[in-house]
């Protein structure tokens, strides 16, 4: 089977990828027969070798390729040498041939942040791929999604509470998932109300998150530490704090990139789903205050923290304390 999962809704996209994996058998065995490639750098020779390799022990080999179609966009960065059109066309044909002729024992999943139907590799493979689109969610869809998510968690929520929650968080499904989990646990077996949303998700929490991120970005340890303690006192988990730092970092990097490409603010706001005025203004300010080098430094440290938690080197509480202390310290 050959899949193409494309679109900016990476929450739903990753959920679909998890479904595909779940349908391929025992996850531990599948891990031994899974390969992940960055499409921008994988060579046709290396790709062919892995695609055609028979799985060992596992019933199938799973190959995930991120950004392969993007590699063949008809654009080039200023000052960078571009392959000749003939060489690019040759690569497109070779990659298409490898994918099209993959053995039945290989499951291929191509992942793209956007899908342009004019892309030459997509044109070559369109009839050979099961394409699934994941467009940016709008508010009506998020409201419906929140209701379903609460029901799946065994909870209940009033329509006004759903409306208020989406007003606070906008259309980010990652944030919505975290907030639904928190609200469901808090409400226990009773219905989630507007008062619950105000208490746990309101702008006071947003302000604390932004104060924390400001302190980290601008290396003001005292401010960052105070914001961190405020969030903990409000019952916000360490894992959620890390998620929010990562989410905010992703937003400011995207804004900086889009503004650098001349995209207008109204379009950036639409693309990122930043419908909350407070969140939009704060994120815009943060993107303008720091260099991309500073953001890369923070991103690298976040990755290290994530690995430390997942490998058991640090517990979540210690990890977030160390992360904030290190990133917010000057020098």
PyMOL commands that set and color helices and strands:
alter all, ss='L'
color gray80, all
select helices_A, chain A and resi 10-22+27-31+44-51+69-72+85-100+120-128+139-152+159-169+173-187+194-201+203-217+221-233+238-260+265-272+277-289+292-310+316-328
alter helices_A, ss='H'
color red, helices_A
select strands_A, chain A and resi 2-6+34-38+61-66+106-112+130-133+156-157+191-192
alter strands_A, ss='S'
color yellow, strands_A
deselect
rebuild
show_as cartoon
